Amino acid sequence: MAAAPKAKTDAGNADADAGSKKKKKLFLMIGLAVALIAISVGGTVVALKVLAPPPAPAPAGEAAAEEKHAESTLLPAIYYEMKPNFTINFNVNGRQRYLQAAITLLYRDPLLEEVLKLHMPAIRNGLVMLLSSKEFDELQTNEGKEALREEALEIIQSQLEQELDALSAKADAEKVPKGNVEQVLFTNFVMQ
């Protein structure tokens, strides 16, 4: 009776070895297939690069257009947060009402920041005068806020254009900012 359990164990080991060999064979085939695919893709990429014709030189007119396009590509946006926030009081039907607005300017020329800082008192004055001239009810609508944003942009741009013109007459052209403020953004607009 003792020999019977040993025979079963030998048969179980033989089945396990056969299963292990099948798994090894399967993994070997999968690995070989992946390696062949990688070699095929790599060979195709190399062949395309080697066999591709060289780029044709652009005609003179197109070269100038490409240079102009490269110069006109947009620089990254720069945001200038005007501090402190603007606070304006209104008298509406005998009651005191207030507007608090946080304004951020979007521009792209890094040289413009120094001009903004230098002339910020004049810019803030123009914006305070603009905000004070508005009706409280008008500013509660989206259309009123959008119109205010556009008017604020015009005030800032005209102030900066005056200063940049004066600066360009005095300074080296490379030190004068080429751009202007592109957008006025209300990052906070609270009315009470």
N, CA and C of each residue as an Amber inpcrd file, in Angstrom:
protein
   576
   0.8020000  -1.1970000   0.0000000   0.0000000   0.0000000   0.0000000
   0.8400000   1.2540000   0.0000000   1.9970000   1.1390000   0.4890000
   2.8530000   2.3080000   0.5550000   3.3050000   2.7520000  -0.8140000
   3.3800000   1.8760000  -1.7930000   3.8450000   2.2100000  -3.1360000
   2.8100000   2.9990000  -3.9030000   1.5570000   2.8560000  -3.6350000
   0.4990000   3.5360000  -4.3810000   0.5570000   5.0540000  -4.2220000
   0.7410000   5.6130000  -3.0170000   0.8040000   7.0700000  -2.9120000
   2.0130000   7.6380000  -3.6160000   3.1280000   6.9140000  -3.6480000
   4.3180000   7.4180000  -4.3100000   4.0950000   7.5160000  -5.8160000
   3.3690000   6.5770000  -6.3980000   3.0790000   6.5910000  -7.8360000
   2.2260000   7.7950000  -8.1920000   1.2780000   8.1470000  -7.3450000
   0.4330000   9.3180000  -7.5840000   1.2580000  10.5900000  -7.5170000
   2.1960000  10.6780000  -6.6370000   3.0400000  11.8490000  -6.4890000
   3.9210000  12.0240000  -7.7080000   4.4770000  10.9400000  -8.2240000
   5.3030000  11.0180000  -9.4280000   4.4860000  11.4910000 -10.6230000
   3.2510000  11.0150000 -10.7360000   2.3800000  11.4200000 -11.8520000
   2.0320000  12.9060000 -11.7180000   1.8190000  13.3820000 -10.5010000
   1.5030000  14.8060000 -10.2690000   2.6790000  15.6910000 -10.6170000
   3.9020000  15.2410000 -10.2800000   5.0990000  16.0080000 -10.6160000
   5.3010000  16.0780000 -12.1140000   5.0070000  14.9820000 -12.8020000
   5.1610000  14.9550000 -14.2600000   4.1930000  15.9390000 -14.9060000
   2.9430000  16.0010000 -14.4030000   1.9500000  16.9540000 -14.9380000
   2.3890000  18.3950000 -14.6640000   2.9280000  18.6500000 -13.4940000
   3.3820000  19.9940000 -13.1350000   4.5470000  20.4120000 -14.0180000
   5.4830000  19.4820000 -14.2730000   6.6240000  19.7880000 -15.1420000
   6.1580000  20.0820000 -16.5580000   5.1890000  19.2960000 -17.0480000
   4.6670000  19.5140000 -18.4100000   3.9730000  20.8770000 -18.4910000
   3.2070000  21.2300000 -17.4650000   2.5280000  22.5380000 -17.4480000
   3.5250000  23.6750000 -17.3750000   4.5830000  23.4870000 -16.5860000
   5.6200000  24.5060000 -16.4480000   6.3480000  24.7040000 -17.7740000
   6.6190000  23.5990000 -18.4910000   7.2980000  23.6980000 -19.7820000
   6.4080000  24.4240000 -20.7980000   5.0920000  24.1590000 -20.7490000
   4.1620000  24.8320000 -21.6680000   4.1320000  26.3350000 -21.4040000
   4.1290000  26.7300000 -20.1320000   4.1220000  28.1600000 -19.7730000
   5.4040000  28.8350000 -20.2430000   6.5410000  28.1450000 -20.0340000
   7.8240000  28.7090000 -20.4750000   7.8260000  28.9000000 -21.9830000
   7.2930000  27.9150000 -22.6910000   7.2440000  27.9650000 -24.1450000
   6.3420000  29.1300000 -24.6050000   5.2030000  29.3030000 -23.9290000
   4.2750000  30.3930000 -24.2570000   4.9360000  31.7520000 -24.0310000
   5.5980000  31.9200000 -22.8820000   6.2750000  33.1840000 -22.5970000
   7.3940000  33.4560000 -23.5870000   8.1080000  32.4400000 -23.9820000
   9.1760000  32.5820000 -24.9600000   8.6150000  33.0510000 -26.3050000
   7.4990000  32.4660000 -26.7290000   6.8790000  32.8620000 -27.9970000
   6.3660000  34.3020000 -27.9390000   5.7410000  34.6860000 -26.8350000
   5.2340000  36.0640000 -26.6790000   6.4000000  37.0500000 -26.7010000
   7.4710000  36.7280000 -25.9980000   8.6490000  37.5940000 -25.9840000
   9.2510000  37.7420000 -27.3710000   9.3220000  36.6410000 -28.0910000
   9.8540000  36.6630000 -29.4550000   8.9740000  37.5250000 -30.3700000
   7.6490000  37.4200000 -30.2350000   6.7230000  38.2140000 -31.0420000
   6.8780000  39.7020000 -30.7420000   6.9880000  40.0620000 -29.4740000
   7.1660000  41.4720000 -29.0950000   8.4810000  42.0010000 -29.6440000
   9.5430000  41.2060000 -29.5700000  10.8490000  41.6410000 -30.0850000
  10.7870000  41.8530000 -31.5910000  10.1210000  40.9740000 -32.3220000
   9.9930000  41.1250000 -33.7730000   9.1950000  42.3800000 -34.1430000
   8.1420000  42.6340000 -33.4080000   7.3390000  43.8550000 -33.6610000
   8.1770000  45.0970000 -33.3990000   8.9270000  45.1250000 -32.3090000
   9.7620000  46.2870000 -31.9860000  10.8160000  46.5050000 -33.0560000
  11.4430000  45.4320000 -33.5260000  12.4520000  45.5580000 -34.5850000
  11.8170000  46.0710000 -35.8640000  10.6140000  45.5950000 -36.1680000
   9.9130000  46.0210000 -37.3890000   9.5760000  47.5130000 -37.3380000
   9.0330000  47.9680000 -36.2230000   8.6750000  49.3930000 -36.0740000
   9.9290000  50.2540000 -36.1090000  10.9580000  49.8550000 -35.4070000
  12.2130000  50.6200000 -35.4020000  12.8170000  50.6970000 -36.7880000
  12.8240000  49.5890000 -37.5120000  13.3570000  49.5820000 -38.8650000
  12.5620000  50.4850000 -39.7940000  11.2530000  50.4890000 -39.6370000
  10.4010000  51.3550000 -40.4680000  10.7010000  52.8250000 -40.1990000
  10.8170000  53.2130000 -38.9350000  11.1130000  54.6100000 -38.5890000
  12.4590000  55.0330000 -39.1600000  13.4670000  54.1980000 -39.0070000
  14.7970000  54.5200000 -39.5330000  14.7500000  54.6350000 -41.0510000
  14.0650000  53.7030000 -41.7100000  13.9760000  53.7300000 -43.1740000
  13.2740000  54.9970000 -43.6570000  12.2140000  55.4060000 -42.9770000
  11.4980000  56.6240000 -43.3820000  12.3650000  57.8630000 -43.2360000
  13.1490000  57.9080000 -42.1820000  14.0220000  59.0670000 -41.9840000
  15.1520000  59.1000000 -43.0000000  15.7160000  57.9410000 -43.2970000
  16.8470000  57.8730000 -44.2320000  16.3830000  58.1280000 -45.6550000
  15.2460000  57.5700000 -46.0260000  14.7780000  57.6580000 -47.4010000
  13.9470000  58.9100000 -47.7030000  13.6030000  59.6870000 -46.6910000
  12.7980000  60.8940000 -46.9160000  13.6070000  61.9210000 -47.6980000
  12.9640000  62.5800000 -48.6730000  13.6980000  63.5980000 -49.4300000
  13.9820000  64.8170000 -48.5470000  15.0780000  65.5100000 -48.7920000
  15.3770000  66.7070000 -47.9890000  14.3400000  67.7880000 -48.2990000
  14.0290000  68.6440000 -47.3200000  13.0460000  69.7040000 -47.5640000
  13.5580000  70.6710000 -48.6260000  12.6330000  71.0580000 -49.4980000
  12.9990000  71.9870000 -50.5670000  13.1650000  73.3850000 -49.9870000
  14.1340000  74.1550000 -50.4660000  14.2790000  75.5210000 -49.9650000
  13.0720000  76.3610000 -50.3850000  12.6040000  77.2020000 -49.4500000
  11.4410000  78.0450000 -49.7190000  11.8410000  79.1880000 -50.6400000
  10.9370000  79.5750000 -51.5550000  11.2250000  80.7510000 -52.3830000
  11.3900000  81.9910000 -51.5040000  12.0200000  83.0140000 -52.0450000
  12.3580000  84.2140000 -51.2620000  11.1280000  84.8370000 -50.6210000
  10.0270000  84.8910000 -51.3130000   8.8070000  85.4980000 -50.7610000
   8.2610000  84.7120000 -49.5940000   8.3060000  83.3830000 -49.7200000
   7.8130000  82.5500000 -48.6290000   8.7360000  82.6130000 -47.4270000
  10.0370000  82.7280000 -47.6370000  10.9830000  82.8240000 -46.5210000
  10.7130000  84.0860000 -45.7140000  10.4460000  85.1840000 -46.4030000
  10.1350000  86.4360000 -45.7010000   8.8300000  86.2990000 -44.9350000
   7.8510000  85.6150000 -45.5250000   6.5750000  85.4260000 -44.8430000
   6.7490000  84.5580000 -43.6010000   7.5990000  83.5250000 -43.7070000
   7.8530000  82.6690000 -42.5520000   8.5490000  83.4330000 -41.4360000
   9.4900000  84.3050000 -41.7830000  10.1710000  85.1160000 -40.7710000
   9.1830000  86.0560000 -40.1010000   8.3020000  86.6540000 -40.8880000
   7.3080000  87.5750000 -40.3240000   6.3710000  86.8140000 -39.3950000
   5.9780000  85.5930000 -39.8070000   5.1080000  84.7840000 -38.9700000
   5.8020000  84.4330000 -37.6480000   7.0880000  84.1110000 -37.7150000
   7.8400000  83.7770000 -36.5000000   7.9000000  84.9730000 -35.5610000
   8.0100000  86.1840000 -36.1190000   8.0570000  87.3800000 -35.2830000
   6.6990000  87.6800000 -34.6640000   5.6100000  87.3010000 -35.3720000
   4.2820000  87.6470000 -34.8900000   3.6930000  86.6050000 -33.9470000
   4.4210000  85.5380000 -33.6540000   3.8960000  84.5560000 -32.7200000
   3.7610000  85.1980000 -31.3540000   2.7170000  84.7980000 -30.6610000
   2.4090000  85.4230000 -29.3870000   3.3870000  85.0030000 -28.2990000
   3.7810000  85.9730000 -27.5350000   4.5810000  85.6980000 -26.3400000
   3.6260000  85.2130000 -25.2640000   4.1310000  84.5800000 -24.2210000
   3.2470000  84.1330000 -23.1470000   2.5770000  85.3260000 -22.4610000
   1.3760000  85.0810000 -21.9820000   0.6160000  86.1220000 -21.2940000
   1.2650000  86.4420000 -19.9480000   1.2540000  87.7330000 -19.6130000
   1.7400000  88.2050000 -18.3140000   0.5720000  88.9300000 -17.6590000
   0.3270000  88.6340000 -16.3910000  -0.7820000  89.2540000 -15.6750000
  -0.2250000  90.1960000 -14.6060000  -0.7750000  91.4010000 -14.5810000
  -0.3520000  92.4090000 -13.6080000  -1.5660000  92.7580000 -12.7600000
  -1.4900000  92.4050000 -11.4920000  -2.5950000  92.6540000 -10.5790000
  -2.4620000  94.0570000  -9.9960000  -3.4660000  94.8660000 -10.2220000
  -3.4420000  96.2430000  -9.7170000  -3.8480000  96.2240000  -8.2420000
  -2.9670000  96.6700000  -7.4060000  -3.2120000  96.7100000  -5.9570000
  -3.1090000  98.1350000  -5.4750000  -3.8860000  98.5690000  -4.5630000
  -5.0170000  97.9050000  -3.9210000  -6.2380000  97.8670000  -4.8440000
  -7.2620000  97.1130000  -4.4130000  -8.5030000  97.0390000  -5.1790000
  -9.1580000  98.4140000  -5.2380000 -10.0190000  98.6070000  -6.2130000
 -10.7460000  99.8670000  -6.3670000 -12.0350000  99.7930000  -5.5480000
 -12.2790000 100.8300000  -4.7530000 -13.5150000 100.9220000  -3.9820000
 -14.1580000 102.2540000  -4.3190000 -15.3950000 102.1870000  -4.8230000
 -16.1310000 103.3740000  -5.2530000 -17.4520000 103.3950000  -4.5060000
 -17.8320000 104.5720000  -4.0260000 -19.1260000 104.6800000  -3.3560000
 -20.1250000 105.3920000  -4.2720000 -21.3880000 104.9830000  -4.1700000
 -22.4760000 105.5360000  -4.9610000 -23.5880000 105.9590000  -4.0160000
 -24.3290000 106.9720000  -4.3960000 -25.5180000 107.3780000  -3.6600000
 -26.7160000 106.9870000  -4.5180000 -27.4450000 105.9690000  -4.0840000
 -28.5790000 105.4560000  -4.8390000 -29.8310000 105.6290000  -3.9910000
 -30.7110000 106.5470000  -4.4230000 -31.9770000 106.8090000  -3.7140000
 -31.7440000 107.0950000  -2.2350000 -30.7440000 107.8910000  -1.9310000
 -30.4580000 108.2790000  -0.5580000 -29.7060000 107.2280000   0.2500000
 -29.3530000 106.1190000  -0.3540000 -28.6170000 105.0740000   0.3580000
 -27.2040000 104.9810000  -0.1960000 -26.2510000 104.6900000   0.6730000
 -24.8650000 104.5120000   0.2520000 -24.6940000 103.0980000  -0.3040000
 -24.1530000 103.0310000  -1.4960000 -23.8370000 101.7480000  -2.1320000
 -22.3490000 101.7500000  -2.4760000 -21.7750000 100.5730000  -2.5770000
 -20.3410000 100.4670000  -2.8210000 -20.0450000  99.4670000  -3.9400000
 -18.9500000  99.7300000  -4.6030000 -18.4030000  98.8050000  -5.5870000
 -16.9570000  98.5540000  -5.1930000 -16.6030000  97.2950000  -5.1080000
 -15.1960000  96.9410000  -4.9220000 -14.8040000  96.0680000  -6.1080000
 -13.7720000  96.4980000  -6.8350000 -13.3310000  95.7780000  -8.0290000
 -11.8360000  95.4990000  -7.9460000 -11.4880000  94.2510000  -8.2070000
 -10.0780000  93.8660000  -8.3480000  -9.8160000  93.7660000  -9.8460000
  -8.8010000  94.4830000 -10.3160000  -8.5050000  94.5430000 -11.7430000
  -7.1180000  93.9600000 -11.9950000  -7.0530000  93.0990000 -13.0120000
  -5.7970000  92.5130000 -13.4570000  -5.6310000  92.8220000 -14.9340000
  -4.4240000  93.1930000 -15.3290000  -4.1410000  93.5420000 -16.7170000
  -3.3940000  92.4030000 -17.3900000  -3.7480000  92.1220000 -18.6360000
  -3.0570000  91.0940000 -19.4150000  -2.2650000  91.7850000 -20.5120000
  -0.9610000  91.4630000 -20.5840000  -0.0900000  91.9790000 -21.6370000
   0.9610000  90.9150000 -21.9210000   1.7980000  91.1310000 -22.9410000
   2.7510000  90.0920000 -23.3320000   4.2040000  90.5630000 -23.3410000
   4.4460000  91.8480000 -23.3970000   5.8120000  92.3670000 -23.4730000
   6.3470000  92.5830000 -22.0580000   7.3830000  91.8440000 -21.6450000
   7.9120000  91.9900000 -20.2860000   8.4200000  93.3960000 -19.9760000
   8.8300000  94.1390000 -21.0060000   9.3110000  95.5060000 -20.7710000
   8.1920000  96.4470000 -20.3330000   6.9480000  96.0610000 -20.5800000
   5.8140000  96.9310000 -20.2710000   5.5800000  97.0730000 -18.7650000
   6.0320000  96.1130000 -17.9800000   5.7780000  96.1540000 -16.5350000
   6.3730000  97.3990000 -15.8830000   7.5830000  97.7650000 -16.2630000
   8.2030000  98.9570000 -15.6710000   7.4200000 100.2260000 -16.0210000
   6.9340000 100.3010000 -17.2450000   6.1410000 101.4650000 -17.6630000
   4.8300000 101.4930000 -16.8810000   4.2110000 100.3280000 -16.6890000
   2.9810000 100.2570000 -15.9040000   3.2060000 100.7490000 -14.4780000
   4.2700000 100.2590000 -13.8520000   4.5580000 100.6600000 -12.4720000
   4.8210000 102.1580000 -12.3700000   5.5720000 102.6910000 -13.3250000
   5.9200000 104.1040000 -13.2920000   4.6960000 104.9930000 -13.4390000
   3.7780000 104.6190000 -14.3050000   2.6210000 105.4700000 -14.6040000
   1.3300000 104.9700000 -13.9680000   1.4440000 104.1090000 -12.9670000
   0.2630000 103.5720000 -12.3000000  -0.5980000 104.6500000 -11.6450000
  -0.0450000 105.7060000 -11.0650000  -0.9240000 106.7320000 -10.4970000
  -1.8510000 107.3560000 -11.5590000  -1.3410000 107.6370000 -12.7370000
  -2.1730000 108.2210000 -13.7920000  -3.2140000 107.2170000 -14.2850000
  -2.8190000 105.9620000 -14.3890000  -3.7510000 104.9220000 -14.8310000
  -4.8500000 104.7300000 -13.8030000  -4.4780000 104.6420000 -12.5210000
  -5.4820000 104.4780000 -11.4600000  -6.4280000 105.6700000 -11.4130000
  -5.8910000 106.8740000 -11.6140000  -6.7400000 108.0610000 -11.6260000
  -7.7900000 107.9510000 -12.7360000  -7.3580000 107.5690000 -13.9310000
  -8.3010000 107.4220000 -15.0330000  -9.3690000 106.3800000 -14.7390000
  -8.9760000 105.2900000 -14.0990000  -9.9480000 104.2390000 -13.7790000
 -10.9150000 104.6710000 -12.6700000 -10.4210000 105.3840000 -11.6710000
 -11.3050000 105.8760000 -10.6020000 -12.3240000 106.8550000 -11.1820000
 -11.8680000 107.7270000 -12.0640000 -12.7830000 108.6920000 -12.6880000
 -13.8330000 107.9530000 -13.5310000 -13.4220000 106.9140000 -14.2330000
 -14.3560000 106.1300000 -15.0380000 -15.3690000 105.4200000 -14.1530000
 -14.8940000 104.7230000 -13.1220000 -15.7950000 103.9990000 -12.2340000
 -16.7700000 104.9370000 -11.5360000 -16.3020000 106.1040000 -11.1410000
 -17.1520000 107.0690000 -10.4440000 -18.2180000 107.6610000 -11.3500000
 -17.9760000 107.6770000 -12.6410000 -18.9410000 108.2750000 -13.5700000
 -20.0830000 107.3270000 -13.9340000 -20.0130000 106.0880000 -13.5160000
 -21.0280000 105.0960000 -13.8820000 -22.1890000 105.1000000 -12.8950000
 -23.3380000 104.6500000 -13.3950000 -24.5210000 104.4750000 -12.5400000
 -24.4670000 103.0940000 -11.9020000 -24.8650000 103.0290000 -10.6460000
 -24.8150000 101.7790000  -9.8940000 -25.6360000 100.6930000 -10.5900000
 -26.8510000 101.0100000 -11.0080000 -27.7320000 100.0300000 -11.6520000
 -27.1480000  99.5350000 -12.9810000 -26.4720000 100.4160000 -13.6880000
 -25.8630000 100.0640000 -14.9780000 -24.7960000  98.9840000 -14.8000000
 -24.0450000  99.0590000 -13.7080000 -22.9530000  98.1190000 -13.4770000
 -23.4150000  96.7510000 -12.9700000 -24.7050000  96.6220000 -12.6610000
 -25.2070000  95.3390000 -12.1780000 -25.5200000  94.3720000 -13.3140000
 -25.5460000  94.8520000 -14.5480000 -25.8170000  93.9730000 -15.6860000
 -24.5010000  93.4940000 -16.3110000 -24.5640000  92.3660000 -16.9770000
 -23.3800000  91.8610000 -17.6650000 -22.9420000  92.8130000 -18.7680000
 -23.9110000  93.4010000 -19.4670000 -23.5880000  94.3460000 -20.5320000
 -22.8780000  95.5750000 -19.9630000 -23.3320000  96.0500000 -18.8160000
 -22.7020000  97.1970000 -18.1730000 -21.2740000  96.8970000 -17.7460000
 -21.0510000  95.7040000 -17.2150000 -19.7000000  95.3100000 -16.7960000
 -18.7790000  95.1710000 -18.0070000 -19.2880000  94.5940000 -19.0880000
 -18.4780000  94.4320000 -20.2930000 -18.1350000  95.7980000 -20.8980000
 -19.1130000  96.7190000 -20.9110000 -18.8430000  98.0650000 -21.4320000
 -17.7930000  98.7610000 -20.5610000 -17.8850000  98.5870000 -19.2460000
 -16.9030000  99.1730000 -18.3280000 -15.5160000  98.5980000 -18.5930000
 -15.4380000  97.3070000 -18.8140000 -14.1610000  96.6540000 -19.0940000
 -13.5240000  97.2140000 -20.3620000 -14.3370000  97.4070000 -21.3970000
 -13.8240000  97.9490000 -22.6640000 -13.3790000  99.4090000 -22.5060000
 -14.1520000 100.1960000 -21.7710000 -13.7660000 101.5910000 -21.5440000
 -12.4910000 101.6850000 -20.7110000 -12.3650000 100.8010000 -19.7190000
 -11.1530000 100.7870000 -18.8930000  -9.9370000 100.4400000 -19.7410000
 -10.1010000  99.4960000 -20.6580000  -9.0070000  99.1150000 -21.5460000
  -8.5910000 100.3010000 -22.4240000  -9.5650000 101.0350000 -22.9480000
  -9.2550000 102.2050000 -23.7790000  -8.4820000 103.2570000 -22.9890000
  -8.8860000 103.5030000 -21.7580000  -8.2040000 104.4950000 -20.9160000
  -6.7570000 104.0630000 -20.6700000  -6.5570000 102.8120000 -20.3150000
  -5.2100000 102.3210000 -20.0220000  -4.3420000 102.3570000 -21.2700000
  -4.8810000 101.8800000 -22.3880000  -4.1020000 101.8650000 -23.6230000
  -3.7260000 103.2660000 -24.0780000  -4.6500000 104.2180000 -23.9900000
  -4.3160000 105.5740000 -24.4380000  -3.2690000 106.2080000 -23.5270000
  -3.3660000 105.9690000 -22.2180000  -2.3780000 106.4980000 -21.2740000
  -0.9930000 105.9120000 -21.5790000  -0.9450000 104.6020000 -21.8080000
   0.3390000 103.9590000 -22.0900000   0.8980000 104.3770000 -23.4460000
   0.0290000 104.5460000 -24.4490000   0.5130000 104.9800000 -25.7630000
   1.1840000 106.3400000 -25.6750000   0.6010000 107.2600000 -24.9060000
   1.2120000 108.5880000 -24.7240000   2.5970000 108.4440000 -24.1040000
   2.6870000 107.6440000 -23.0700000   3.9480000 107.4930000 -22.3580000
   4.9820000 106.7470000 -23.2030000   4.5410000 105.7410000 -23.9560000
   5.4710000 104.9970000 -24.8000000   5.9890000 105.8490000 -25.9490000
   5.1230000 106.7210000 -26.4880000   5.5770000 107.6370000 -27.5440000
   6.6480000 108.5800000 -27.0020000   6.4220000 109.1190000 -25.8160000
   7.4010000 110.0190000 -25.2030000   8.6960000 109.2650000 -24.8890000
   8.5630000 108.0300000 -24.4320000   9.7320000 107.2240000 -24.0880000
  10.5320000 106.8540000 -25.3270000   9.8600000 106.5200000 -26.4180000
  10.5700000 106.1110000 -27.6280000  11.3230000 107.2810000 -28.2530000
  10.8730000 108.5010000 -28.0100000  11.5870000 109.6670000 -28.5360000
  12.9010000 109.8910000 -27.7800000  12.9540000 109.4420000 -26.5200000
  14.1230000 109.6860000 -25.6850000  15.0740000 108.4950000 -25.6040000
  14.5520000 107.2670000 -25.6220000  15.3580000 106.0860000 -25.2710000
  15.7360000 105.2650000 -26.4960000  16.5720000 104.2790000 -26.2250000
  16.9900000 103.3050000 -27.2200000  15.7650000 102.4630000 -27.6030000
  15.5770000 102.1930000 -28.8810000  14.3950000 101.4870000 -29.3760000
  14.2630000 100.0890000 -28.7750000  15.3640000  99.4410000 -28.4260000
  15.3020000  98.0910000 -27.8650000  14.7580000  98.0880000 -26.4360000
  14.8430000  99.2150000 -25.7580000  14.3860000  99.2830000 -24.3710000
  12.9370000  99.7420000 -24.2520000  12.3130000 100.0760000 -25.3800000
  10.9320000 100.5510000 -25.3680000  10.0050000  99.3680000 -25.6320000
   8.9960000  99.1600000 -24.7770000   8.0540000  98.0630000 -25.0040000
   7.3450000  98.2160000 -26.3480000   7.1240000  97.0890000 -27.0090000
   6.4730000  97.1050000 -28.3160000   4.9630000  96.9190000 -28.1970000
   4.5090000  96.2690000 -27.1410000   3.0920000  95.9440000 -27.0000000
   2.3810000  96.8980000 -26.0720000   1.1170000  96.5970000 -25.8600000
   0.2920000  97.3740000 -24.9560000  -0.5610000  96.3830000 -24.1760000
  -1.3490000  96.8700000 -23.2500000  -2.2440000  96.0120000 -22.4830000
  -3.3060000  95.4730000 -23.4360000  -3.5210000  94.1600000 -23.4050000
  -4.4850000  93.5280000 -24.3040000  -5.8670000  93.4120000 -23.6850000
  -5.9170000  93.1560000 -22.3790000  -7.2130000  92.9570000 -21.7300000
  -7.2030000  93.5140000 -20.3220000  -8.3840000  93.9580000 -19.9140000
  -8.6290000  94.3150000 -18.5240000  -9.5430000  93.2200000 -17.9880000
  -9.1330000  92.6040000 -16.8990000  -9.8990000  91.5020000 -16.3200000
 -10.3780000  91.8950000 -14.9300000 -11.6620000  91.7010000 -14.6710000
 -12.1960000  91.9070000 -13.3340000 -12.0700000  90.5760000 -12.6060000
 -11.1420000  90.4830000 -11.6740000 -10.9620000  89.2360000 -10.9290000
 -11.8340000  89.2000000  -9.6790000 -12.4220000  90.3210000  -9.3350000
 -13.3800000  90.4200000  -8.2430000 -14.2270000  91.6530000  -8.5240000
 -15.5400000  91.5240000  -8.3850000 -16.4360000  92.6430000  -8.6850000
 -17.6320000  92.5060000  -7.7440000 -17.5860000  93.2380000  -6.6260000
 -18.6000000  93.1380000  -5.5930000 -19.3370000  94.4650000  -5.4790000
 -20.6710000  94.3660000  -5.5360000 -21.4990000  95.5680000  -5.3910000
 -22.4450000  95.3550000  -4.2080000 -22.5300000  96.3680000  -3.3350000
 -23.4340000  96.3040000  -2.1790000 -24.2720000  97.5480000  -2.1190000
